[in-house]
């Protein structure tokens, strides 16, 4: 696919100076592949609040310590409205 892009000249020049043997088309393809890989990795690391809370409870073994965050935060929440 042939596509015309408006790219910041200074940005393009800086990238070309890093490796003078890489053609512009290859440079753009590399940048796009790295961007896609980065975004996919970010999405993998995004977890829901519930998953995060469950991981926190397991990591710090709250049940074994006899701590219940729901009770603790419930008390904090209730005090706010007293």
N, CA, C and O atoms as a printed pandas DataFrame, in Angstrom:
     atom_number atom_name residue_name chain_id  residue_number  x_coord  y_coord  z_coord
0              1         N          UNK        A               1    0.846   -1.165    0.000
1              2        CA          UNK        A               1    0.000    0.000    0.000
2              3         C          UNK        A               1    0.902    1.241    0.000
3              4         O          UNK        A               1    1.824    1.350    0.807
4              5         N          UNK        A               2    0.630    2.135   -0.883
5              6        CA          UNK        A               2    1.387    3.377   -0.945
6              7         C          UNK        A               2    0.649    4.416   -0.107
7              8         O          UNK        A               2   -0.543    4.653   -0.301
8              9         N          UNK        A               3    1.372    5.032    0.825
9             10        CA          UNK        A               3    0.781    6.018    1.720
10            11         C          UNK        A               3    1.718    7.200    1.838
11            12         O          UNK        A               3    2.936    7.037    1.907
12            13         N          UNK        A               4    1.151    8.376    1.862
13            14        CA          UNK        A               4    1.936    9.592    2.044
14            15         C          UNK        A               4    1.783   10.039    3.493
15            16         O          UNK        A               4    0.668   10.127    4.006
16            17         N          UNK        A               5    2.912   10.324    4.156
17            18        CA          UNK        A               5    2.883   10.739    5.554
18            19         C          UNK        A               5    3.562   12.084    5.732
19            20         O          UNK        A               5    4.566   12.371    5.080
20            21         N          UNK        A               6    3.020   12.898    6.606
21            22        CA          UNK        A               6    3.695   14.123    7.029
22            23         C          UNK        A               6    4.370   13.816    8.355
23            24         O          UNK        A               6    3.703   13.651    9.377
24            25         N          UNK        A               7    5.700   13.739    8.336
25            26        CA          UNK        A               7    6.462   13.367    9.522
26            27         C          UNK        A               7    7.359   14.531    9.906
27            28         O          UNK        A               7    7.929   15.200    9.045
28            29         N          UNK        A               8    7.477   14.766   11.200
29            30        CA          UNK        A               8    8.371   15.801   11.715
30            31         C          UNK        A               8    9.776   15.551   11.166
31            32         O          UNK        A               8   10.361   14.496   11.410
32            33         N          UNK        A               9   10.308   16.505   10.438
33            34        CA          UNK        A               9   11.608   16.354    9.784
34            35         C          UNK        A               9   12.727   16.088   10.781
35            36         O          UNK        A               9   13.582   15.236   10.538
36            37         N          UNK        A              10   12.731   16.796   11.882
37            38        CA          UNK        A              10   13.779   16.606   12.891
38            39         C          UNK        A              10   13.706   15.201   13.486
39            40         O          UNK        A              10   14.736   14.571   13.728
40            41         N          UNK        A              11   12.503   14.721   13.717
41            42        CA          UNK        A              11   12.312   13.380   14.262
42            43         C          UNK        A              11   12.810   12.323   13.277
43            44         O          UNK        A              11   13.508   11.385   13.662
44            45         N          UNK        A              12   12.453   12.479   12.030
45            46        CA          UNK        A              12   12.896   11.555   10.990
46            47         C          UNK        A              12   14.413   11.597   10.840
47            48         O          UNK        A              12   15.053   10.552   10.723
48            49         N          UNK        A              13   14.981   12.777   10.844
49            50        CA          UNK        A              13   16.431   12.934   10.714
50            51         C          UNK        A              13   17.160   12.261   11.874
51            52         O          UNK        A              13   18.171   11.589   11.669
52            53         N          UNK        A              14   16.653   12.438   13.076
53            54        CA          UNK        A              14   17.275   11.816   14.247
54            55         C          UNK        A              14   17.252   10.292   14.130
55            56         O          UNK        A              14   18.239    9.626   14.445
56            57         N          UNK        A              15   16.124    9.743   13.676
57            58        CA          UNK        A              15   16.015    8.292   13.504
58            59         C          UNK        A              15   16.971    7.799   12.423
59            60         O          UNK        A              15   17.613    6.761   12.585
60            61         N          UNK        A              16   17.065    8.535   11.330
61            62        CA          UNK        A              16   17.960    8.138   10.242
62            63         C          UNK        A              16   19.427    8.198   10.663
63            64         O          UNK        A              16   20.234    7.393   10.199
64            65         N          UNK        A              17   19.773    9.128   11.522
65            66        CA          UNK        A              17   21.155    9.249   11.985
66            67         C          UNK        A              17   21.570    8.070   12.859
67            68         O          UNK        A              17   22.758    7.766   12.968
68            69         N          UNK        A              18   20.607    7.411   13.477
69            70        CA          UNK        A              18   20.923    6.252   14.309
70            71         C          UNK        A              18   21.384    5.060   13.477
71            72         O          UNK        A              18   22.187    4.251   13.942
72            73         N          UNK        A              19   20.884    4.950   12.259
73            74        CA          UNK        A              19   21.292    3.861   11.367
74            75         C          UNK        A              19   21.109    4.327    9.928
75            76         O          UNK        A              19   20.014    4.248    9.370
76            77         N          UNK        A              20   22.164    4.800    9.354
77            78        CA          UNK        A              20   22.102    5.389    8.012
78            79         C          UNK        A              20   21.796    4.375    6.916
79            80         O          UNK        A              20   21.450    4.766    5.801
80            81         N          UNK        A              21   21.915    3.096    7.204
81            82        CA          UNK        A              21   21.697    2.073    6.182
82            83         C          UNK        A              21   20.234    1.647    6.066
83            84         O          UNK        A              21   19.874    0.929    5.133
84            85         N          UNK        A              22   19.404    2.072    6.981
85            86        CA          UNK        A              22   17.997    1.669    6.973
86            87         C          UNK        A              22   17.194    2.628    6.098
87            88         O          UNK        A              22   17.198    3.835    6.342
88            89         N          UNK        A              23   16.504    2.106    5.081
89            90        CA          UNK        A              23   15.651    2.972    4.253
90            91         C          UNK        A              23   14.469    3.507    5.074
91            92         O          UNK        A              23   14.058    2.895    6.059
92            93         N          UNK        A              24   13.940    4.637    4.659
93            94        CA          UNK        A              24   12.836    5.270    5.381
94            95         C          UNK        A              24   11.644    4.322    5.518
95            96         O          UNK        A              24   11.040    4.243    6.587
96            97         N          UNK        A              25   11.301    3.607    4.454
97            98        CA          UNK        A              25   10.163    2.683    4.509
98            99         C          UNK        A              25   10.379    1.627    5.594
99           100         O          UNK        A              25    9.460    1.320    6.353
100          101         N          UNK        A              26   11.575    1.080    5.668
101          102        CA          UNK        A              26   11.887    0.076    6.687
102          103         C          UNK        A              26   11.827    0.690    8.075
103          104         O          UNK        A              26   11.332    0.074    9.019
104          105         N          UNK        A              27   12.332    1.899    8.189
105          106        CA          UNK        A              27   12.307    2.606    9.470
106          107         C          UNK        A              27   10.868    2.786    9.969
107          108         O          UNK        A              27   10.587    2.575   11.149
108          109         N          UNK        A              28    9.973    3.172    9.080
109          110        CA          UNK        A              28    8.565    3.361    9.447
110          111         C          UNK        A              28    7.938    2.021    9.833
111          112         O          UNK        A              28    7.182    1.948   10.802
112          113         N          UNK        A              29    8.246    0.961    9.081
113          114        CA          UNK        A              29    7.704   -0.360    9.402
114          115         C          UNK        A              29    8.186   -0.838   10.770
115          116         O          UNK        A              29    7.405   -1.385   11.548
116          117         N          UNK        A              30    9.465   -0.632   11.062
117          118        CA          UNK        A              30   10.012   -1.011   12.367
118          119         C          UNK        A              30    9.296   -0.249   13.474
119          120         O          UNK        A              30    8.907   -0.827   14.489
120          121         N          UNK        A              31    9.126    1.049   13.269
121          122        CA          UNK        A              31    8.459    1.876   14.279
122          123         C          UNK        A              31    7.027    1.404   14.512
123          124         O          UNK        A              31    6.577    1.342   15.656
124          125         N          UNK        A              32    6.312    1.075   13.450
125          126        CA          UNK        A              32    4.933    0.602   13.592
126          127         C          UNK        A              32    4.878   -0.744   14.312
127          128         O          UNK        A              32    4.021   -0.957   15.169
128          129         N          UNK        A              33    5.786   -1.645   13.967
129          130        CA          UNK        A              33    5.814   -2.957   14.632
130          131         C          UNK        A              33    6.118   -2.802   16.125
131          132         O          UNK        A              33    5.494   -3.453   16.963
132          133         N          UNK        A              34    7.074   -1.940   16.449
133          134        CA          UNK        A              34    7.406   -1.712   17.855
134          135         C          UNK        A              34    6.237   -1.070   18.598
135          136         O          UNK        A              34    5.973   -1.410   19.752
136          137         N          UNK        A              35    5.540   -0.152   17.946
137          138        CA          UNK        A              35    4.370    0.489   18.546
138          139         C          UNK        A              35    3.287   -0.552   18.832
139          140         O          UNK        A              35    2.714   -0.574   19.922
140          141         N          UNK        A              36    3.009   -1.410   17.855
141          142        CA          UNK        A              36    1.986   -2.447   18.020
142          143         C          UNK        A              36    2.368   -3.394   19.152
143          144         O          UNK        A              36    1.533   -3.730   19.992
144          145         N          UNK        A              37    3.624   -3.822   19.175
145          146        CA          UNK        A              37    4.092   -4.719   20.232
146          147         C          UNK        A              37    3.945   -4.062   21.605
147          148         O          UNK        A              37    3.499   -4.699   22.559
148          149         N          UNK        A              38    4.316   -2.802   21.697
149          150        CA          UNK        A              38    4.225   -2.065   22.959
150          151         C          UNK        A              38    2.777   -1.958   23.428
151          152         O          UNK        A              38    2.487   -2.190   24.601
152          153         N          UNK        A              39    1.876   -1.611   22.526
153          154        CA          UNK        A              39    0.464   -1.452   22.893
154          155         C          UNK        A              39   -0.162   -2.783   23.311
155          156         O          UNK        A              39   -0.952   -2.833   24.254
156          157         N          UNK        A              40    0.196   -3.869   22.600
157          158        CA          UNK        A              40   -0.333   -5.179   22.970
158          159         C          UNK        A              40    0.158   -5.579   24.356
159          160         O          UNK        A              40   -0.600   -6.133   25.152
160          161         N          UNK        A              41    1.420   -5.299   24.642
161          162        CA          UNK        A              41    1.974   -5.622   25.948
162          163         C          UNK        A              41    1.275   -4.817   27.041
163          164         O          UNK        A              41    1.000   -5.337   28.122
164          165         N          UNK        A              42    0.992   -3.551   26.755
165          166        CA          UNK        A              42    0.290   -2.715   27.732
166          167         C          UNK        A              42   -1.100   -3.270   28.014
167          168         O          UNK        A              42   -1.540   -3.293   29.163
168          169         N          UNK        A              43   -1.792   -3.716   26.970
169          170        CA          UNK        A              43   -3.142   -4.254   27.152
170          171         C          UNK        A              43   -3.118   -5.533   27.974
171          172         O          UNK        A              43   -4.031   -5.782   28.761
172          173         N          UNK        A              44   -2.070   -6.353   27.797
173          174        CA          UNK        A              44   -1.956   -7.582   28.576
174          175         C          UNK        A              44   -1.797   -7.271   30.054
175          176         O          UNK        A              44   -2.280   -8.017   30.906
176          177         N          UNK        A              45   -1.124   -6.176   30.358
177          178        CA          UNK        A              45   -0.861   -5.854   31.755
178          179         C          UNK        A              45   -2.038   -5.149   32.432
179          180         O          UNK        A              45   -2.041   -4.973   33.650
180          181         N          UNK        A              46   -3.025   -4.751   31.649
181          182        CA          UNK        A              46   -4.202   -4.105   32.228
182          183         C          UNK        A              46   -5.120   -5.173   32.809
183          184         O          UNK        A              46   -5.579   -6.058   32.087
184          185         N          UNK        A              47   -5.387   -5.096   34.098
185          186        CA          UNK        A              47   -6.305   -6.040   34.723
186          187         C          UNK        A              47   -7.386   -5.258   35.445
187          188         O          UNK        A              47   -7.230   -4.077   35.753
188          189         N          UNK        A              48   -8.468   -5.937   35.703
189          190        CA          UNK        A              48   -9.596   -5.270   36.353
190          191         C          UNK        A              48   -9.288   -5.010   37.822
191          192         O          UNK        A              48   -8.332   -5.552   38.376
192          193         N          UNK        A              49  -10.102   -4.183   38.434
193          194        CA          UNK        A              49   -9.934   -3.886   39.855
194          195         C          UNK        A              49  -10.064   -5.156   40.680
195          196         O          UNK        A              49   -9.286   -5.384   41.607
196          197         N          UNK        A              50  -11.048   -5.981   40.344
197          198        CA          UNK        A              50  -11.266   -7.225   41.081
198          199         C          UNK        A              50  -10.068   -8.158   40.995
199          200         O          UNK        A              50   -9.666   -8.758   41.991
200          201         N          UNK        A              51   -9.496   -8.279   39.790
201          202        CA          UNK        A              51   -8.311   -9.123   39.619
202          203         C          UNK        A              51   -7.135   -8.567   40.404
203          204         O          UNK        A              51   -6.371   -9.316   41.014
204          205         N          UNK        A              52   -6.999   -7.260   40.383
205          206        CA          UNK        A              52   -5.917   -6.611   41.115
206          207         C          UNK        A              52   -6.078   -6.817   42.619
207          208         O          UNK        A              52   -5.102   -7.095   43.315
208          209         N          UNK        A              53   -7.289   -6.683   43.116
209          210        CA          UNK        A              53   -7.566   -6.879   44.539
210          211         C          UNK        A              53   -7.282   -8.322   44.950
211          212         O          UNK        A              53   -6.697   -8.571   46.004
212          213         N          UNK        A              54   -7.698   -9.260   44.118
213          214        CA          UNK        A              54   -7.449  -10.673   44.407
214          215         C          UNK        A              54   -5.951  -10.963   44.451
215          216         O          UNK        A              54   -5.484  -11.673   45.342
216          217         N          UNK        A              55   -5.201  -10.424   43.505
217          218        CA          UNK        A              55   -3.746  -10.610   43.482
218          219         C          UNK        A              55   -3.105   -9.995   44.721
219          220         O          UNK        A              55   -2.182  -10.573   45.295
220          221         N          UNK        A              56   -3.591   -8.817   45.137
221          222        CA          UNK        A              56   -3.075   -8.154   46.340
222          223         C          UNK        A              56   -3.306   -9.028   47.571
223          224         O          UNK        A              56   -2.410   -9.207   48.396
224          225         N          UNK        A              57   -4.519   -9.569   47.683
225          226        CA          UNK        A              57   -4.848  -10.414   48.840
226          227         C          UNK        A              57   -3.978  -11.665   48.879
227          228         O          UNK        A              57   -3.532  -12.081   49.948
228          229         N          UNK        A              58   -3.735  -12.261   47.719
229          230        CA          UNK        A              58   -2.888  -13.453   47.669
230          231         C          UNK        A              58   -1.436  -13.110   47.971
231          232         O          UNK        A              58   -0.767  -13.821   48.721
232          233         N          UNK        A              59   -0.954  -12.029   47.393
233          234        CA          UNK        A              59    0.454  -11.653   47.566
234          235         C          UNK        A              59    0.785  -11.390   49.031
235          236         O          UNK        A              59    1.826  -11.822   49.527
236          237         N          UNK        A              60   -0.096  -10.689   49.708
237          238        CA          UNK        A              60    0.183  -10.316   51.092
238          239         C          UNK        A              60   -0.490  -11.239   52.106
239          240         O          UNK        A              60   -0.456  -10.968   53.307
240          241         N          UNK        A              61   -1.101  -12.330   51.631
241          242        CA          UNK        A              61   -1.704  -13.360   52.480
242          243         C          UNK        A              61   -2.569  -12.754   53.591
243          244         O          UNK        A              61   -2.400  -13.074   54.768
244          245         N          UNK        A              62   -3.476  -11.894   53.207
245          246        CA          UNK        A              62   -4.310  -11.191   54.179
246          247         C          UNK        A              62   -5.180  -12.134   54.998
247          248         O          UNK        A              62   -5.423  -11.886   56.179
248          249         N          UNK        A              63   -5.653  -13.217   54.379
249          250        CA          UNK        A              63   -6.493  -14.166   55.116
250          251         C          UNK        A              63   -5.713  -14.803   56.260
251          252         O          UNK        A              63   -6.235  -14.964   57.364
252          253         N          UNK        A              64   -4.462  -15.165   55.992
253          254        CA          UNK        A              64   -3.632  -15.786   57.033
254          255         C          UNK        A              64   -3.318  -14.813   58.161
255          256         O          UNK        A              64   -3.114  -15.221   59.304
256          257         N          UNK        A              65   -3.282  -13.531   57.838
257          258        CA          UNK        A              65   -3.008  -12.517   58.855
258          259         C          UNK        A              65   -4.268  -12.112   59.616
259          260         O          UNK        A              65   -4.207  -11.348   60.579
260          261         N          UNK        A              66   -5.398  -12.630   59.175
261          262        CA          UNK        A              66   -6.657  -12.296   59.831
262          263         C          UNK        A              66   -7.161  -10.906   59.477
263          264         O          UNK        A              66   -7.960  -10.326   60.212
264          265         N          UNK        A              67   -6.699  -10.375   58.360
265          266        CA          UNK        A              67   -7.129   -9.039   57.931
266          267         C          UNK        A              67   -8.179   -9.164   56.839
267          268         O          UNK        A              67   -8.055   -9.981   55.927
268          269         N          UNK        A              68   -9.201   -8.350   56.946
269          270        CA          UNK        A              68  -10.234   -8.302   55.929
270          271         C          UNK        A              68  -10.349   -6.856   55.454
271          272         O          UNK        A              68  -10.950   -6.023   56.132
272          273         N          UNK        A              69   -9.772   -6.556   54.288
273          274        CA          UNK        A              69   -9.802   -5.176   53.792
274          275         C          UNK        A              69  -11.211   -4.618   53.642
275          276         O          UNK        A              69  -11.426   -3.418   53.807
276          277         N          UNK        A              70  -12.171   -5.486   53.329
277          278        CA          UNK        A              70  -13.550   -5.015   53.183
278          279         C          UNK        A              70  -14.073   -4.454   54.503
279          280         O          UNK        A              70  -14.746   -3.424   54.522
280          281         N          UNK        A              71  -13.760   -5.135   55.605
281          282        CA          UNK        A              71  -14.179   -4.648   56.925
282          283         C          UNK        A              71  -13.480   -3.342   57.274
283          284         O          UNK        A              71  -14.106   -2.382   57.723
284          285         N          UNK        A              72  -12.171   -3.328   57.057
285          286        CA          UNK        A              72  -11.375   -2.142   57.403
286          287         C          UNK        A              72  -11.868   -0.927   56.631
287          288         O          UNK        A              72  -12.114    0.127   57.217
288          289         N          UNK        A              73  -12.013   -1.072   55.313
289          290        CA          UNK        A              73  -12.451    0.063   54.505
290          291         C          UNK        A              73  -13.910    0.395   54.759
291          292         O          UNK        A              73  -14.321    1.547   54.623
292          293         N          UNK        A              74  -14.700   -0.614   55.131
293          294        CA          UNK        A              74  -16.091   -0.356   55.494
294          295         C          UNK        A              74  -16.176    0.539   56.717
295          296         O          UNK        A              74  -17.000    1.452   56.778
296          297         N          UNK        A              75  -15.308    0.266   57.698
297          298        CA          UNK        A              75  -15.271    1.103   58.900
298          299         C          UNK        A              75  -14.826    2.526   58.566
299          300         O          UNK        A              75  -15.392    3.496   59.069
300          301         N          UNK        A              76  -13.821    2.639   57.725
301          302        CA          UNK        A              76  -13.344    3.970   57.315
302          303         C          UNK        A              76  -14.463    4.720   56.608
303          304         O          UNK        A              76  -14.710    5.893   56.885
304          305         N          UNK        A              77  -15.140    4.030   55.691
305          306        CA          UNK        A              77  -16.234    4.657   54.940
306          307         C          UNK        A              77  -17.345    5.106   55.878
307          308         O          UNK        A              77  -17.873    6.209   55.741
308          309         N          UNK        A              78  -17.700    4.245   56.838
309          310        CA          UNK        A              78  -18.786    4.572   57.763
310          311         C          UNK        A              78  -18.442    5.768   58.647
311          312         O          UNK        A              78  -19.317    6.576   58.957
312          313         N          UNK        A              79  -17.195    5.889   59.051
313          314        CA          UNK        A              79  -16.778    7.017   59.898
314          315         C          UNK        A              79  -16.908    8.353   59.169
315          316         O          UNK        A              79  -17.173    9.385   59.785
316          317         N          UNK        A              80  -16.724    8.321   57.881
317          318        CA          UNK        A              80  -16.834    9.553   57.094
318          319         C          UNK        A              80  -18.243   10.120   57.194
319          320         O          UNK        A              80  -18.431   11.336   57.229
320          321         N          UNK        A              81  -19.232    9.233   57.239
321          322        CA          UNK        A              81  -20.626    9.665   57.222
322          323         C          UNK        A              81  -21.237    9.798   58.613
323          324         O          UNK        A              81  -22.447    9.993   58.731
324          325         N          UNK        A              82  -20.434    9.697   59.665
325          326        CA          UNK        A              82  -20.965    9.852   61.028
326          327         C          UNK        A              82  -21.247   11.297   61.336
327          328         O          UNK        A              82  -21.698   11.617   62.435
